[in-house]
Amino acid sequence: MFDLLREMLSYAFLLRALAVGVMVSLCSALLGVTLVLKKYSMIGDGLSHVGFGAMTVALALNVAPLYVAVPVMIVSAFLLLRLRQSSRFSGDAAVAIISASSIAVGITAASLAGGLNTDVYSYMFGSVLAVTREDVILAFVLCAAILTFFVLGYHRIFAFTFDPDFADASGTHTRPFNMVFALLTAATIVVGMRVMGTMLISGLIVFPAVTAMRLSRSFRGVTVTAGVISVAAFVIGMIASYAFSYIPAGAGVVLANLLFLLLASLVGRLRKTG
């Protein structure tokens, strides 16, 4: 086992992928707890599909993907929140509309560009070879920003998550907080798409939060547990992907998260019967 880890860490591209993945996993878990509790978790799934459409269009136009994906996903995140708050659309319908439209745009762009090439495929399902030093820097800045946001604003985040009316009354206006969460979620998905791919990145937002809720009772406990589980699942998934070459990195990470969820569910049942 230690020989395998030592061999993995000898490759620079795997070190970059691990660094980005660990930081993105932590960010996703922290954001995911609030998003799941507020029933906004499908926004992450919708944004991942938007990311696929934006990346594919950028590759078809020979433009740097991040220059297209970042503004498109930020606008889409705000639009998803507005649609969720609109009386004309239910939350699930808003996500479904934007998700389906984004995938359709992406598939059309890929078809016009000659089909799903290697670059498009790597953005769909992730590629550890695609991670650059710039991605590591972006992930570090994002992780630092989100950790600072949670440490300094923990009580406001707690109030915003469970009692928006109280949050408004205490001076924490929920609309700006919604926008901040949408912005941070969009940025996390953009950075994490390199490793996880657009089709699997939303798993980092949902799985750790749901798993942690089966093990902890308090909001603080769920948040910390989700972060630990998310990082552990990513590392295990990467090791499994390296040890068994037929398991893609993104799929390995999601499967590791699924395993943690099943184990947590089993622990929860044993607690109830004990």
Helices and strands as residue ranges (DSSP letters): H 2-8, H 12-37, H 41-60, H 65-85, H 91-112, H 118-125, G 128-130, H 133-152, H 154-162, H 164-169, H 174-196, H 203-213, H 219-243, H 249-273
